[in-house]
């Protein structure tokens, strides 16, 4: 067991990483211990966050006190007399100390995610430059002094936005302090909104579409099973759980140069209003994972997406004007599964009507599930589906757009049904991504489409290839543009698709 001296030394090591001198750390540490019954567990919680915040708060109160003194000196010199007494600074008046006191009584206001000293240093530097954040779950609200001077705001921290529904916790922080925590319902799986047709049935999975005779891990077998047929007889994943580089590179090429791959064109397209001409739908490559009718177990190497999020992620408020974003807290190699796009399953007509009713600007972009529309002769409206994470969704709703050179790609994944009216949208890294880098995805938006009911935002992606900077009509490099809002069609209308190279 560590002695008190060793604990003090460890605390000072953490604060030194933030360039906080020991002479400032030790008095605050002593006070915290006295006020909390020598309880070191509270001090060490969240990598000494309470200690660090108490030091920050002391600095801020000292600055405020200096301002008051200067103001009083000015008043004294002008009136010829001194007014009032000097206010005694107490670090335990700070909001973060109040949170620590609540912890000692059994209710915690802080999360359990642990930041490295380097991360804390970045947070400290950001905090020194700007005010903190609006208060939400897990943080103290702003307080106001008796003379009307507002104290500095602090960053919002939510320990786990998933509320335990994922296998990993995903925290939310606001180091800038300029935005309310977004209101939405977190769901780990897609949910039908109302009219979407989604028929999941074991009876519909033929013997050719499963591997009932497999056992354990399919990737360890001598020969690929039936589930690898979709990917040309080879599994899409490596034994390390990454997407095979050859398969991934082909998917990337399809995104970058879609006109060199096969498309199908609807005679009556669900995405076009007023019976407009279909712009074509790319016939995309699918990953097919093993599922319930297969003999392998859940740790099979061909069950990556269905096992859910495994990466350490964090939602944060960006400083580039992009709003909320997602960053990784760990290094991610190329081909890593990061998360699935989760939302409500709507028909395209339902999405159109929802957009018409909406009075506020959208903060998420819906995704059309059109990767296999060409396999159907008659595509009914209830079979032309899309995903919308505006009201209900998972962490993917926070992924920001980046033109052309984003680090994520979406790949369709077939899991529980061979009917590809519905499938999963999984995001994989297209290159190595370093810890603390933002995760971005190219929405494939045409920023100059003035007829689009979902208003395109002013792009702040920062890419040198940004399409919002291109001359009107150029559309940037990529030929494919994501259409997300359909025509409003009459009941019972159908879309007929024909394939064309």
Secondary structure, 3 states (H helix, E strand, C coil): CCCHHHHHHHHHHHHHHCCCCHHHHHHHHHHHHHHCCCCHHHHHHHHHHHHHHHHHHHHHHHHHHHHHHHHHHHHHHHHCCCCCCCCCCCHHHCHHHHHHHHHHCCCCCCCCCCCCHHHHHHHHHHHHHCCCCCCCCCCCCCCECCCCCECCCCCEEECCCCCCCCCCCCEEEECCCCCCCCCCEECCCCEECCCCCCCCCHHHCCHHHCCCCCCECHHHCCCCCHHHHHHCCCCCECCCCCECHHHHHHHHHHHHCHHHCCEEEECCCCCCHHHCCCCCEECCCEEECCCCCCCECCCCCCCCHHHCCCCCEEEEECCCCCCEEEEECCCECCCCEEEECCEEEEEHHHHHHHHHHCCCCCCCCCEECCCCHHHCCCEEHHHCEEEEEEEEECHHHHCEECCCCCCEEEEEEECCCCCCCCCEEEEEECCCECCCCEEEECCCCCCCCCCCCCCCCCCCCCCCCCHHHCCCCCCCCCCCCCCCCCCCCCCCCEECEEEEC
